[in-house]
Amino acid sequence: MIILPILFFITAILYSSVGFGGGSTYLALLLIWGIPYYIFPVIALICNIIVVSGNSINYSRAGNFNLRLLAPYLVGSVPFAFIGGSIIIEKELFEVLLFLVLSIAGVSLLIQNKSFEDRKIKYNQPSIYLSFFIGSLLGLISGIVGIGGGIFLSPILFLLKAAPPKQIVTTASFFILINSISGVLGQLTKDSVYDQIFNYWILFLAVFIGGQIGNFINLKIFSNRSLAFVTACLVIFVAIRMGFKII
């Protein structure tokens, strides 16, 4: 159990550095380490909350919070994240879903890493209806699998040229935070989950410390693009390893 908290610590540093929580990689690590799968989502979601809380505060203080951009995605995602979190699925289906989530997340982040650099382009916020639909879909996936969904929302917003990069990263952080809270509430409707989460306190401590370091790195040292690239490579590596495990 010593190696797992260290890996959670490293994951929190990498993901918090680019505004994410790390839920997808926490899930993969828990699966590889043989932790009971029904406890996966709530552990990952709590870790998300711990990590992105710091991100959200720091980005807001820097003046990058855009409520008009965030609101329609949250209106769609929050109820569906709760519904997804309350759904009980079989282990085999969970593993396949997790593999797909990791693969898409890693490739998306790898493709979008160039977008983490500020560029002078024209931005156009999507319609409320499209934003609501995207938020609902991501919320449902997030609740079922146990991630915040920001790692999907961020590349979508970059693709749509919805806002400047720093506002997109901030929006993704808040999306992860609020979705994760909703997902945890859904997960806690399962009695077996509530009884065991406190056994993993060391993981929560590890991501708290890692998240603080990652926030410092984001603000003071490395570029967002380089950290996004490293994080993407990590996610893809874990997805490949999971794929071999499933096969």
C-alpha positions, 0 to 999 in steps of 0.5 A: 500500500506504500507504492499506491499513495506515491503514485496517487501523489505523482498523479495529483501533481501532474493533473493539478498542474494542468487544471484537472483532478486525475480521476481517470488515472486514479481509477486505473491505478486502483484496478491494477492494484486489485482494490474492490472495483465497487469502491473505485468511483467514490475514491477517485471522485473524492480525490478529484474534489481534493485536488481541483478545489485548490485549482478552482480557488487559484484560477478564480483569484487570477481572474479567469472564472467565467460563470456564463461559460460554465453555467449551462454545462453544469445545469446539464451535468450535475443531475446526470452525474448523480444519476450515473453515480447511483447506477450499479454496473458489473465489473467487466463492463466497468473495466471496458468503460474505464479503458475507453474513458482512459484512451479517449482522455489520453488522446484528447489531452495529447491532441489539445496540448498545443492549445494550452498556449495563449493565442490571439484567435476569435472566440465564440461561446456555443449555444446554451442548448449545445452546452446543456447537451454536452454537459448532460452526456459528460455528467452521466459518464462521469458519475458512472465511471467515477471521474469529473469529466473536465478532461473531456470538456476541456478539449471540446471547449478548445475545439469549439474555440469557446473562450481563452485557454485560461478560462477554459482550464478554469471552467474545466476545474469547476466542472470537475469539482461540482460534478465530482461532488454530485457523483460522490452523493450518488455513489454514497447511496450504495451502502457497501461504498459508505462503509469502506471509504475511510480505509483509504485516507492515506490516498486522500492525504497523498493527493492533497499534498500532490495537488498543492505542489501541482498548483505551485508548478502551474503558477511558477515553473513549467508551461501548461503545454509541457505538463499537458503533454506529460499527463497525456502520455501517462494516461495513454500508458495506463490505458494500454496497460489496462487494455492488456489486463482486460484481454 
